[in-house]
Amino acid sequence: MNERAPERTVDIEGLPERFIADLDAADIARGGARPVGGALRMHSRMRTFGAVVLHEVFGSLTEFERRPPWPGSPTWDLVFIDRGTFAYLSEGTWKPASGRLMIGPSGIPGRVRLGQDCRFLIVRVPKVLLPAPSRLREEVRFGTHLTLIEESMRAFVARAVRSEKEIAEGESAAVDRILVEMAGAVLLGRLGRDPVRASPRAALRERALGELARRAADPSFAPADLARATGASLRHLQGVFAEAGISVAGELRRARAEAAHALLRDPAHDGLDMETVAARAGFGSARAMRTALERQLGSGPRALRSGRDRL
């Protein structure tokens, strides 16, 4: 593996935030792609921007078993198919993957068979950075045609991963934010639940999640305030959230943890002390922020800011 790697390690995979590497088949195999019935005929170009990992992968006439890269797989993959075809094994049957886009949770295992002369772009984004991840259906989806935002994202990713330019920390953070926003728009468009077509209870939940995201940065905003804003009793709202496997208080903590995480990762806010970061993210104290971050990400605020810990 040929690589250029600066100092900080901030993403879920433990990679530096500005990392460029050319990976051979052995490197790819160590990352979770185990060859089946022969050699792994693949190589890739990898580049990281903040916590987002980009790959441009080349392969031909090879079969491999895709395994989760780490326990919990707290990321989503967006795969843009630029050239070639591939098939995946589903319930004992090989199914062709038609289209130009595949999206799904990174941790779904499976067996894949590449056709001749394949090339595809992969964007791997931590779930915690995405808008309202609880609204995304955890399933693999294929797109036959790309929307305008998807075409724009594909072009941006291709240029970013192929570039040889080394960039400053602030520029890397800016690219990270652009990629996260694009990925969020694509995922919500492909996998988000449409509140207009949803049941009344699901529509209430979607409306409440939107209100929660809008007001979470206010430290005084509490579950009872959310219930009043949606015109429902707190007990009813808690029941509606429970149907989706989430809770009102838990979603409020998650939204605030995401806001704090974004502030801690952005070098423009390195001068803020922890109490100020906590207040801006909607926490009542730095201690409450630390507890939420450790629960959500497995690391405290100082470790996340310094990048010495994996997310």
VENFEN-V453888 format. One record per residue. N is the residue number from 1. RES is the residue in three letters. OMEGA is omega in radians with two decimals (NA if undefined). D_LAST is the distance of its C-alpha to the last C-alpha in Angstrom with 1 decimal. Layout:
{{N;RES;OMEGA;D_LAST} {N;RES;OMEGA;D_LAST}}
//
This chain:
{{1;MET;3.04;23.8} {2;ASN;-3.02;24.7} {3;GLU;2.95;21.9} {4;ARG;-3.01;21.5} {5;ALA;3.04;18.2} {6;PRO;-2.83;17.8} {7;GLU;-2.90;16.1} {8;ARG;3.09;12.6} {9;THR;-3.03;9.4} {10;VAL;-3.02;6.8} {11;ASP;-3.04;6.0} {12;ILE;-3.11;4.8} {13;GLU;-3.12;8.0} {14;GLY;3.13;7.8} {15;LEU;3.04;10.6} {16;PRO;-3.04;12.0} {17;GLU;3.06;12.2} {18;ARG;-2.94;15.9} {19;PHE;3.08;16.6} {20;ILE;-3.12;19.8} {21;ALA;2.98;21.0} {22;ASP;-3.03;23.8} {23;LEU;3.04;23.1} {24;ASP;-3.07;26.0} {25;ALA;-3.14;26.5} {26;ALA;3.10;25.2} {27;ASP;-3.13;21.9} {28;ILE;3.12;21.6} {29;ALA;3.10;22.7} {30;ARG;3.13;20.0} {31;GLY;3.04;17.5} {32;GLY;3.12;19.0} {33;ALA;-3.08;22.4} {34;ARG;-3.12;25.1} {35;PRO;3.12;28.6} {36;VAL;3.04;31.4} {37;GLY;3.12;35.0} {38;GLY;-3.11;34.8} {39;ALA;3.08;32.8} {40;LEU;-3.09;29.8} {41;ARG;-3.11;31.2} {42;MET;2.94;28.2} {43;HIS;-3.09;26.6} {44;SER;3.01;24.2} {45;ARG;-3.11;23.1} {46;MET;3.07;19.4} {47;ARG;3.11;18.0} {48;THR;3.01;14.8} {49;PHE;-3.05;14.9} {50;GLY;-3.11;11.8} {51;ALA;-3.12;9.1} {52;VAL;-3.13;12.2} {53;VAL;3.09;13.7} {54;LEU;3.03;17.5} {55;HIS;2.83;20.0} {56;GLU;-2.99;23.7} {57;VAL;3.09;25.0} {58;PHE;3.13;28.6} {59;GLY;-3.11;30.3} {60;SER;3.00;33.7} {61;LEU;-3.14;35.3} {62;THR;3.13;32.6} {63;GLU;-3.14;31.2} {64;PHE;3.07;27.8} {65;GLU;-3.12;25.8} {66;ARG;-3.14;22.3} {67;ARG;3.09;19.9} {68;PRO;-3.10;16.4} {69;PRO;3.10;14.1} {70;TRP;-3.13;11.9} {71;PRO;3.09;12.5} {72;GLY;-3.13;11.9} {73;SER;-3.06;11.6} {74;PRO;-3.11;9.6} {75;THR;3.00;11.2} {76;TRP;3.04;14.8} {77;ASP;2.95;17.1} {78;LEU;-3.06;20.1} {79;VAL;3.08;22.7} {80;PHE;-3.08;25.7} {81;ILE;-3.08;28.7} {82;ASP;-3.04;30.8} {83;ARG;3.07;33.3} {84;GLY;-3.13;34.4} {85;THR;3.00;34.0} {86;PHE;3.13;32.0} {87;ALA;3.12;32.4} {88;TYR;-3.09;30.2} {89;LEU;-3.13;31.4} {90;SER;3.13;31.7} {91;GLU;3.07;33.6} {92;GLY;-3.12;35.5} {93;THR;3.07;36.5} {94;TRP;-3.13;35.5} {95;LYS;3.12;34.8} {96;PRO;3.09;34.9} {97;ALA;-3.11;31.9} {98;SER;3.07;34.0} {99;GLY;-3.06;32.8} {100;ARG;-3.09;30.6} {101;LEU;2.99;27.3} {102;MET;3.10;25.1} {103;ILE;3.11;22.1} {104;GLY;3.08;20.1} {105;PRO;-3.07;17.0} {106;SER;-2.98;15.6} {107;GLY;3.14;16.1} {108;ILE;3.14;19.8} {109;PRO;3.11;21.7} {110;GLY;3.11;25.1} {111;ARG;-3.05;27.7} {112;VAL;3.10;28.5} {113;ARG;-3.13;31.6} {114;LEU;3.00;31.9} {115;GLY;-3.09;35.3} {116;GLN;2.99;36.8} {117;ASP;-3.13;35.2} {118;CYS;3.02;32.0} {119;ARG;3.11;29.6} {120;PHE;-3.14;26.6} {121;LEU;3.12;23.6} {122;ILE;3.02;20.2} {123;VAL;3.13;17.6} {124;ARG;-3.03;14.1} {125;VAL;3.06;12.3} {126;PRO;-3.13;9.2} {127;LYS;-3.04;11.3} {128;VAL;-3.12;9.9} {129;LEU;-3.04;11.5} {130;LEU;3.12;14.7} {131;PRO;3.06;17.7} {132;ALA;-3.10;18.6} {133;PRO;3.14;16.7} {134;SER;-3.14;18.9} {135;ARG;-3.11;21.9} {136;LEU;3.07;21.0} {137;ARG;-3.08;22.8} {138;GLU;-3.12;20.8} {139;GLU;3.08;23.3} {140;VAL;-3.11;24.1} {141;ARG;3.11;26.4} {142;PHE;3.08;28.6} {143;GLY;-3.14;30.2} {144;THR;3.14;33.7} {145;HIS;3.13;33.8} {146;LEU;3.02;31.3} {147;THR;3.14;31.5} {148;LEU;-3.13;31.9} {149;ILE;3.12;28.2} {150;GLU;3.06;27.3} {151;GLU;3.14;29.8} {152;SER;3.14;28.5} {153;MET;3.14;24.9} {154;ARG;-3.14;26.2} {155;ALA;3.14;28.2} {156;PHE;-3.14;25.5} {157;VAL;-3.13;23.0} {158;ALA;-3.13;26.0} {159;ARG;-3.10;26.9} {160;ALA;-3.06;23.4} {161;VAL;-3.12;22.6} {162;ARG;-3.08;26.2} {163;SER;3.07;26.4} {164;GLU;-3.06;26.9} {165;LYS;3.02;26.4} {166;GLU;-3.03;23.8} {167;ILE;-3.13;22.6} {168;ALA;-3.09;21.6} {169;GLU;-3.14;18.3} {170;GLY;3.10;19.7} {171;GLU;3.11;21.0} {172;SER;3.12;17.7} {173;ALA;3.13;16.1} {174;ALA;3.11;19.3} {175;VAL;3.09;19.1} {176;ASP;-3.11;15.5} {177;ARG;3.12;17.0} {178;ILE;-3.13;20.0} {179;LEU;3.13;18.3} {180;VAL;3.13;16.2} {181;GLU;3.11;19.5} {182;MET;-3.14;21.4} {183;ALA;3.12;19.1} {184;GLY;3.13;19.3} {185;ALA;3.14;23.0} {186;VAL;-3.09;23.5} {187;LEU;3.11;21.6} {188;LEU;3.11;23.4} {189;GLY;-3.09;26.6} {190;ARG;-2.99;26.4} {191;LEU;-3.10;24.7} {192;GLY;3.11;25.0} {193;ARG;-3.13;27.7} {194;ASP;-3.10;30.8} {195;PRO;3.14;31.8} {196;VAL;-3.10;35.3} {197;ARG;-3.06;35.8} {198;ALA;3.04;33.9} {199;SER;3.12;35.7} {200;PRO;-3.14;36.4} {201;ARG;3.10;33.8} {202;ALA;3.11;31.1} {203;ALA;3.08;32.4} {204;LEU;3.14;32.1} {205;ARG;3.12;28.5} {206;GLU;3.13;27.7} {207;ARG;3.13;29.7} {208;ALA;3.12;28.0} {209;LEU;3.08;24.4} {210;GLY;3.11;25.7} {211;GLU;3.12;27.2} {212;LEU;3.14;24.2} {213;ALA;-3.10;22.0} {214;ARG;-2.99;24.9} {215;ARG;-3.06;25.4} {216;ALA;-3.11;22.0} {217;ALA;3.07;22.0} {218;ASP;-3.09;25.2} {219;PRO;-3.11;24.6} {220;SER;-3.10;27.8} {221;PHE;-3.05;27.0} {222;ALA;3.12;27.0} {223;PRO;3.13;27.4} {224;ALA;3.10;31.1} {225;ASP;3.11;31.1} {226;LEU;3.12;29.4} {227;ALA;3.13;32.1} {228;ARG;-3.11;34.8} {229;ALA;-3.12;33.5} {230;THR;3.12;33.6} {231;GLY;3.14;37.0} {232;ALA;3.01;35.8} {233;SER;3.14;35.9} {234;LEU;-3.13;32.7} {235;ARG;3.13;33.6} {236;HIS;-3.13;34.2} {237;LEU;3.11;31.0} {238;GLN;3.10;29.0} {239;GLY;3.11;30.9} {240;VAL;3.09;30.2} {241;PHE;-3.10;26.4} {242;ALA;3.12;26.6} {243;GLU;3.12;28.3} {244;ALA;3.12;25.1} {245;GLY;-3.14;23.1} {246;ILE;3.09;21.5} {247;SER;3.13;22.8} {248;VAL;-3.13;23.8} {249;ALA;-3.14;22.1} {250;GLY;3.11;18.9} {251;GLU;3.09;18.9} {252;LEU;3.08;19.8} {253;ARG;-3.11;16.8} {254;ARG;-3.14;14.5} {255;ALA;3.13;16.3} {256;ARG;3.09;16.2} {257;ALA;3.09;12.4} {258;GLU;3.14;12.1} {259;ALA;3.11;14.8} {260;ALA;3.13;13.4} {261;HIS;3.13;10.0} {262;ALA;3.12;12.5} {263;LEU;-3.10;14.7} {264;LEU;-3.11;12.2} {265;ARG;-3.06;11.2} {266;ASP;-3.12;14.9} {267;PRO;3.12;17.0} {268;ALA;-3.11;20.0} {269;HIS;-3.12;18.8} {270;ASP;-3.13;18.1} {271;GLY;-3.13;21.5} {272;LEU;3.04;20.6} {273;ASP;-3.01;20.4} {274;MET;3.11;18.1} {275;GLU;3.14;21.0} {276;THR;3.08;21.6} {277;VAL;-3.13;18.1} {278;ALA;-3.12;18.3} {279;ALA;-3.13;21.8} {280;ARG;3.14;21.0} {281;ALA;3.11;18.2} {282;GLY;3.11;20.8} {283;PHE;3.12;20.0} {284;GLY;-3.12;23.0} {285;SER;3.08;21.5} {286;ALA;3.13;18.7} {287;ARG;3.11;18.6} {288;ALA;3.10;18.2} {289;MET;-3.13;15.3} {290;ARG;3.13;13.5} {291;THR;-3.13;14.4} {292;ALA;3.14;13.2} {293;LEU;3.13;9.7} {294;GLU;3.12;9.5} {295;ARG;-3.05;11.1} {296;GLN;-3.00;9.3} {297;LEU;-3.12;5.5} {298;GLY;3.14;6.4} {299;SER;3.09;6.3} {300;GLY;-3.06;9.4} {301;PRO;-3.11;10.6} {302;ARG;3.11;12.0} {303;ALA;3.12;9.1} {304;LEU;3.14;7.2} {305;ARG;-3.09;10.7} {306;SER;-3.14;11.5} {307;GLY;-3.11;8.7} {308;ARG;-3.11;9.5} {309;ASP;3.00;6.4} {310;ARG;3.13;3.8} {311;LEU;NA;0.0}}
//
